C-alpha cells in the first residue's frame, strides 16, 4: 500500500497498511467482545495492534480484552526469557489497570496443561486481533489458531516504524531500503493514539471467562519461573524487563551518550556507549518509534543519523528479510554468489574446529571470542562490535558452513534476550554474506567478507573487554 497524506488521514492509511487477515472468516456479530491477543507487542504505548483492536471494539460497541500468555512450547524456553517477559507483564498489568484496559495474563507451566486459552476466548469473541511477527513462531502460531476458530483473526504489524507492507518484495541491501525509509520516516513517527475502548468489561463478563489466570502484578517471579517446565540452566539476566526500565535506559542514553554515539559505539568495554535497548525492542516493551522520536529530539543531527541507521535501516531491513524470505534461518537465503563460493570452498581445511559444547563453554583458543561468549551467557546481550567477530569466527572453526549457522543460531537463541528476533537472524546471516558484496578470495572465507579477531585489537581496547568478562 502506498502511503500518502498527512495528519489523521495519513495515520488511518498507515494503520490499514499494517493490517492483514489470517483467515477468511467474518467478524461474529453475536460475539461478546474483541480480543487483542498480545504475542509480540507487550506494551500499551505506540501499539498499532492495540489501536486497531480498540477502534474495532468501539465500532462494534463491544468491550476489549487484552489476552497475554506464556508457555513452554519454545524448545529453548528458559529462566532468562520467562523472567524478562514476566517482569514486563507485571508492570503492564498495573499500568493497564490504571489506564482502564482489561488485561489478563495466562501462564501455562508445562506442556501437559491445556493450551487452549485463546481458542476458548475465540468461541465467544467477535474478532481476534494479534501481532504480526515473522519469527519466534508468532505468525505460525497465529495461522494454527486462525484455522481452528470461528471468528476473524487480524494480524497487525507494530514492529517497524515504516509499515512493512510498504515494501512488496525482499530488499537486498541497506542501500536499497535506506532511501525508501528516509522518505516516510518522519510521517510514520506520528504517535499512536493511546486510549482504552469506550465500553468496559463488566465484572460478570470477567468472572465468566473461566480461565486459570495469573495475578501477574503481584507474583513472586523467581518462584513462579521455578515452577515452569523449562530450561533452568540459563539464569535470569541482570537486565530487567518492562517499559519503565526501557524508558530509563532511553532517557540515560539520549542525555549522556547520544552526542558521542558514533565513536563510543565502537568500544565494547563502554557499557553506556550504546542504548542497549535491543531486548526491550524485541519483546515490544518499548516501541521503535518512541526511541526514534527521542533520538531525533535530542540530536545532534550526525549522532541521531548514525543511531537511526542502525535502528531503522538495518532493523527494518531485517524484518523485510524475514517477512519476505521463509528461509531466513537457512543458508539458501543467501545470495547466489555466496552459495557459489561456499560450494567452491566447502572442503577447505580448517586450522581448528570446535564442538558446540566447547563454543558454548567459551573455551576456544581466542580470549576475545571467549569474552564475548561469556558476556552473552552471563547477561543475555553482547556488544555489537564483538557480536560480528563472534559470528564470523565460527565460520572458520566448524567443519561446514551449515554447522556454523546451526551453532550460531542455537547459541544466540538460547542465551540472547533478543534471540529469535528478525534482527538476530539478519545479523547472523550477514556473517555469511547476506546484504553484502564479494571480497577478495581467501581459503574457507571464499569471497565472503573476512573479519579478524587479531586485527580487532587494533580497533578497540580488547584487553579491557577481556578483563571485564574474564
Steps between C-alpha positions, in 0.01 A plus 500: 500500500635841406485739792382851418357797685556670831338524842214269598449379141857383480482335844192305388671402174804385696284289732325329210839432338598303809193272508479155339243226557616155609179327390206572267240484778259778590470710809244327722223754573377297799844490657523643849831683465807574290828335604844650460724195521832653605783286359781736403406858589498485879408864558211746508690793344551539124338165433328486162345160571342627821385812318329294229337272758371803692354662188329174399362451851357852492356451150330177611399652836668216686753486785864412439698229674880505491612137521869441568642151546824314556572130462780244468448421132828658386766224529752760624266662756696570816516704818651794311224549246219412742625740767536788256151446359342471845680812624349694211159341550490589870556867419258482208224357720529787746513759222201350317292505817577868558429592136166319480588197287393146585828307494544143612797267498490124453801285589529144371765338718544171314412341168259270684271789593215599271628740235165617366450835675486707183267247334267519803487878466453480123185291546338806660683777311388718213857554382856411599779749433861396548856605420672439168855364538657255253738345756481349851209282387254791522347491151514120490310483830249755373440297184430183702251679722339683207429170326310368805298791636157620377578873483724725293864526608688818404879541514630852557867590459636735769867398485612740226489879490410499129229238429668186368235460230640813334766269352338237284816298442819405678754783514852376442717756678489796734575728206178397323265545796667802665370773261151349498484503880636856514210632290240364742681506834377829641141443388499157663624639831154639573414366848226240522201621699504318834160465663280217629181394319175680576322192634650342811510129585231432758576316821262220402672454163842490666380232746349290221824457307584183694872520430768410754649848496806622684505816711825595333516842668563351842680167446846402614655467154798291611274243668255495212772445240642216711164321469507507119613200294780686320880504486618621842869490406480846337464747784301822496684800358601802707309700237150553638200492267221754469428843358626690804850353471499544121400865534768561763764354268376713213502817712851430630628425151371816330612714795854367543617288206316595182723798423807275472319191374687472169829452688391338827298222334826355364642434847353179651637577844290819512177352634321837485617593150200335329132497589482127590130508410495191277334267758225754564439554130492124441231433761313817411546663840575826319415606146771575245308817412527630856874436496538676164303806614718533811823467298387760245388737774836491680736485201747614391420430137802283412468289815126454447559392141766248606270347761193494276694335220546206737153501656296595195688397185656174617218402736228547240713333233511203738120492534461528124742209452323271748152596379580450130738205518374189675851357501625780728674246725652293218809533280279497192385851596847626406580668165603279209861620514525382864351159421747463212806597705398269784465213259849572367660517847298244692792256526764759593691381809424687823793586726289411805150370565290515815198307614181678599576420865843664475353810340221517754750477786721770348811281497649587162859608445399866466427692820318781320250254353467328837431836667217568256349159566527558877325836467219330307463212748516729804285793389295393199660772288821552304654821373440528126869557416581167664190323371614542139840347584328228705287396205767530232751293700271199526505472119870418531467268801242247382525229239225643278313824440172328590644390834624853567154645437331235713737565794463878479122487493495260794732713714326825414146374545582318823686777680417833338208710620438591136518142378252398229480866398508609132810702589671188635440298186608786274814568705605135499431455128699821439803313636455261207468776237132601510448869406870520406725483192785267394854564625839366394505120509657324799504145636180404689363854466478473125382847396308564824613811691772384745538630854795438730500472877869596495440819301208593725754575770618793286148649494397488866634420845465123482701441817263713705202313359663162565575605856142611546374152406775278638 
